[in-house]
Amino acid sequence: MAGHWERVVDNWVAALTMIFGSFVAGSTPQGGGAVAFPVFTKGLEIPAEVARTFSLAIQTVGMGTATAAIVVNRRRVEWRVVAWGLPVAAVTFLAAAFLLGDGDAPFRPPVLPGPYIKVTFTLVVGAMALITFLGARVRVREVHHELPQVNWRTSAALVVMAGLGGVAAAFTGSGADVLVYLFVAVLLAVDPRVGVPTSVVVMAGISVLGFVTLGLLDGQLDVTLSTDGREVVALGGRALAVPLDAARADLFGLWVAAAPVVAWGAPLGSWVAARLRTRQLVLFVAVLAAIEIVTTAIFLPELYEDPALAGYAVAGAAFLGFGLWWLSQHRRSFFALGDLDVDRSLSRGHLDVAPDYRDVLEAPDGDAQGSR
């Protein structure tokens, strides 16, 4: 940061945002971009393409250090998902970023309008939280510490989820982690304490790819300011025909201000997540998603001004919510997982038990019946 202290001070809000964002990145299947993107685009009115590249660049630091902490602490990771999902997400990320992005405009914005990107991000996060929350209401359920079965259906589902996640990351800087977590923890019932670090590792890889391709090779981090520091006059060594407001477009300043924060915040989040019970982790994820939904409804005026956008939000919520609910209810037959063996003895480590389960068992028959 030597020689850039003024830019660090000018972009203090990025550091403040990522105090919480980095903790989220290490502890949940929602990366730091899940905090940075909505705060930047809805609260600070930073363009979606700037927020996207910032999210990728900052997650390279935060989720990169969180991945290192996961490996060092030998936390369970479903490495088969990483080995298959990360390359697929990388291919779709590059295709979406460069084929569906306007290379002639600063920061290569996606062709999809910004409000639609924001709503899509909210829909994906909200649908994930809804299904995980409904699953957590089951008092006792079997969980796995690895993929229960690998067949062509589960492999195809992983390819689809990872591919869509790569596209989402190209638009918002996040999404591959959310969709990989959906596949692992919701659809295949793998313990969320395995699903979270698995999703973190995948998103860390996509973030590094985005940092290198968009931030470095495309020159989006090479930001030149005017002499008074108020305008961005050049990007990637090319002068801009119309200067941009530095408060909203100094990507390098935003990144260098937040990087020291996320370097310790994400590993801390990973450490805390490893010590939370499964249901506590799920509740934390659901609360974050609820905040995202509420802030979109409050701070996105286009929802009330554009009937087409409102219709897209309603139809998308219905489609994703019902689709994921149906998959979660019929996942065994859909993925050809076979019937549940009710005669098999399960160890404590393979059961996810709600905190009130013992109270239900010890309650009088009438009370227990009424609480079901």
Solvent accessible surface area in square Angstrom, and as a share of the most:
residue,aa,sasa,rsa
1,M,89,0.40
2,A,93,0.72
3,G,77,0.74
4,H,59,0.27
5,W,150,0.52
6,E,141,0.63
7,R,37,0.14
8,V,23,0.13
9,V,98,0.56
10,D,106,0.55
11,N,9,0.05
12,W,154,0.54
13,V,39,0.23
14,A,0,0.00
15,A,21,0.16
16,L,104,0.52
17,T,15,0.09
18,M,2,0.01
19,I,85,0.43
20,F,93,0.39
21,G,0,0.00
22,S,1,0.00
23,F,48,0.20
24,V,0,0.00
25,A,2,0.02
26,G,0,0.00
27,S,1,0.00
28,T,0,0.00
29,P,0,0.00
30,Q,5,0.02
31,G,0,0.00
32,G,1,0.01
33,G,0,0.00
34,A,11,0.08
35,V,18,0.10
36,A,0,0.00
37,F,2,0.01
38,P,13,0.08
39,V,57,0.33
40,F,0,0.00
41,T,6,0.03
42,K,18,0.08
43,G,51,0.49
44,L,58,0.29
45,E,114,0.51
46,I,5,0.03
47,P,52,0.32
48,A,8,0.06
49,E,33,0.15
50,V,1,0.00
51,A,0,0.00
52,R,2,0.01
53,T,0,0.00
54,F,0,0.00
55,S,0,0.00
56,L,0,0.00
57,A,0,0.00
58,I,1,0.00
59,Q,2,0.01
60,T,29,0.17
61,V,35,0.20
62,G,2,0.02
63,M,0,0.00
64,G,27,0.26
65,T,45,0.26
66,A,0,0.00
67,T,27,0.15
68,A,55,0.42
69,A,19,0.14
70,I,1,0.00
71,V,81,0.46
72,V,117,0.67
73,N,88,0.45
74,R,217,0.79
75,R,34,0.12
76,R,145,0.53
77,V,18,0.10
78,E,10,0.04
79,W,129,0.45
80,R,105,0.38
81,V,0,0.00
82,V,14,0.08
83,A,69,0.53
84,W,152,0.53
85,G,0,0.00
86,L,45,0.23
87,P,75,0.47
88,V,37,0.21
89,A,0,0.00
90,A,23,0.18
91,V,101,0.58
92,T,35,0.20
93,F,0,0.00
94,L,63,0.31
95,A,41,0.32
96,A,3,0.03
97,A,2,0.02
98,F,78,0.32
99,L,143,0.71
100,L,80,0.40
101,G,14,0.13
102,D,63,0.32
103,G,40,0.39
104,D,145,0.75
105,A,29,0.23
106,P,49,0.31
107,F,6,0.03
108,R,40,0.15
109,P,27,0.17
110,P,16,0.10
111,V,102,0.59
112,L,61,0.31
113,P,72,0.45
114,G,25,0.24
115,P,33,0.21
116,Y,45,0.17
117,I,3,0.02
118,K,30,0.13
119,V,3,0.02
120,T,42,0.24
121,F,11,0.05
122,T,11,0.06
123,L,22,0.11
124,V,25,0.15
125,V,2,0.01
126,G,10,0.09
127,A,9,0.07
128,M,0,0.00
129,A,7,0.05
130,L,84,0.42
131,I,7,0.04
132,T,10,0.06
133,F,88,0.37
134,L,63,0.32
135,G,21,0.20
136,A,18,0.14
137,R,167,0.61
138,V,77,0.44
139,R,71,0.26
140,V,53,0.30
141,R,65,0.24
142,E,24,0.11
143,V,6,0.04
144,H,28,0.13
145,H,42,0.19
146,E,106,0.47
147,L,14,0.07
148,P,50,0.32
149,Q,78,0.35
150,V,82,0.47
151,N,32,0.16
152,W,186,0.65
153,R,90,0.33
154,T,3,0.02
155,S,32,0.21
156,A,44,0.34
157,A,18,0.14
158,L,9,0.05
159,V,63,0.36
160,V,86,0.50
161,M,20,0.09
162,A,0,0.00
163,G,9,0.08
164,L,101,0.50
165,G,0,0.00
166,G,0,0.00
167,V,47,0.27
168,A,21,0.16
169,A,0,0.00
170,A,0,0.00
171,F,26,0.11
172,T,5,0.03
173,G,0,0.00
174,S,0,0.00
175,G,5,0.05
176,A,0,0.00
177,D,0,0.00
178,V,1,0.01
179,L,17,0.08
180,V,0,0.00
181,Y,2,0.01
182,L,3,0.01
183,F,1,0.01
184,V,0,0.00
185,A,10,0.08
186,V,19,0.11
187,L,2,0.01
188,L,0,0.00
189,A,14,0.11
190,V,1,0.00
191,D,3,0.01
192,P,5,0.03
193,R,97,0.35
194,V,3,0.01
195,G,0,0.00
196,V,1,0.00
197,P,0,0.00
198,T,0,0.00
199,S,0,0.00
200,V,1,0.00
201,V,13,0.07
202,V,0,0.00
203,M,0,0.00
204,A,8,0.06
205,G,25,0.24
206,I,0,0.00
207,S,0,0.00
208,V,67,0.39
209,L,42,0.21
210,G,0,0.00
211,F,32,0.13
212,V,58,0.33
213,T,17,0.10
214,L,0,0.00
215,G,1,0.01
216,L,95,0.47
217,L,142,0.71
218,D,31,0.16
219,G,8,0.08
220,Q,1,0.01
221,L,15,0.07
222,D,75,0.39
223,V,11,0.06
224,T,61,0.36
225,L,40,0.20
226,S,29,0.18
227,T,154,0.90
228,D,95,0.49
229,G,28,0.27
230,R,181,0.66
231,E,77,0.35
232,V,0,0.00
233,V,47,0.27
234,A,14,0.11
235,L,10,0.05
236,G,23,0.22
237,G,66,0.63
238,R,152,0.56
239,A,91,0.70
240,L,33,0.17
241,A,107,0.83
242,V,111,0.64
243,P,59,0.37
244,L,51,0.25
245,D,65,0.34
246,A,9,0.07
247,A,72,0.56
248,R,94,0.34
249,A,4,0.03
250,D,4,0.02
251,L,0,0.00
252,F,44,0.18
253,G,0,0.00
254,L,2,0.01
255,W,45,0.16
256,V,11,0.07
257,A,5,0.04
258,A,0,0.00
259,A,17,0.13
260,P,60,0.38
261,V,22,0.12
262,V,1,0.01
263,A,44,0.34
264,W,136,0.48
265,G,1,0.01
266,A,0,0.00
267,P,32,0.20
268,L,79,0.39
269,G,0,0.00
270,S,2,0.01
271,W,129,0.45
272,V,38,0.22
273,A,0,0.00
274,A,41,0.32
275,R,147,0.54
276,L,44,0.22
277,R,133,0.48
278,T,7,0.04
279,R,28,0.10
280,Q,71,0.31
281,L,1,0.00
282,V,3,0.02
283,L,100,0.50
284,F,47,0.20
285,V,1,0.00
286,A,16,0.12
287,V,72,0.41
288,L,16,0.08
289,A,1,0.01
290,A,50,0.39
291,I,93,0.47
292,E,10,0.04
293,I,82,0.41
294,V,81,0.46
295,T,33,0.19
296,T,6,0.04
297,A,41,0.32
298,I,109,0.56
299,F,107,0.44
300,L,3,0.01
301,P,72,0.45
302,E,56,0.25
303,L,30,0.15
304,Y,158,0.60
305,E,127,0.57
306,D,49,0.25
307,P,113,0.71
308,A,66,0.52
309,L,1,0.00
310,A,34,0.26
311,G,39,0.38
312,Y,81,0.31
313,A,19,0.15
314,V,108,0.62
315,A,63,0.49
316,G,14,0.14
317,A,52,0.40
318,A,65,0.50
319,F,157,0.65
320,L,51,0.25
321,G,11,0.10
322,F,132,0.55
323,G,27,0.26
324,L,15,0.07
325,W,103,0.36
326,W,97,0.34
327,L,35,0.18
328,S,25,0.16
329,Q,110,0.49
330,H,76,0.34
331,R,40,0.15
332,R,66,0.24
333,S,81,0.52
334,F,90,0.38
335,F,2,0.01
336,A,48,0.37
337,L,18,0.09
338,G,43,0.41
339,D,144,0.75
340,L,89,0.44
341,D,82,0.43
342,V,126,0.72
343,D,132,0.68
344,R,116,0.42
345,S,106,0.68
346,L,60,0.30
347,S,67,0.43
348,R,216,0.79
349,G,40,0.38
350,H,63,0.28
351,L,60,0.30
352,D,11,0.06
353,V,65,0.38
354,A,12,0.09
355,P,95,0.60
356,D,57,0.29
357,Y,69,0.26
358,R,163,0.60
359,D,93,0.48
360,V,20,0.12
361,L,115,0.57
362,E,123,0.55
363,A,30,0.23
364,P,91,0.57
365,D,129,0.67
366,G,58,0.56
367,D,89,0.46
368,A,9,0.07
369,Q,118,0.53
370,G,67,0.65
371,S,48,0.31
372,R,185,0.67
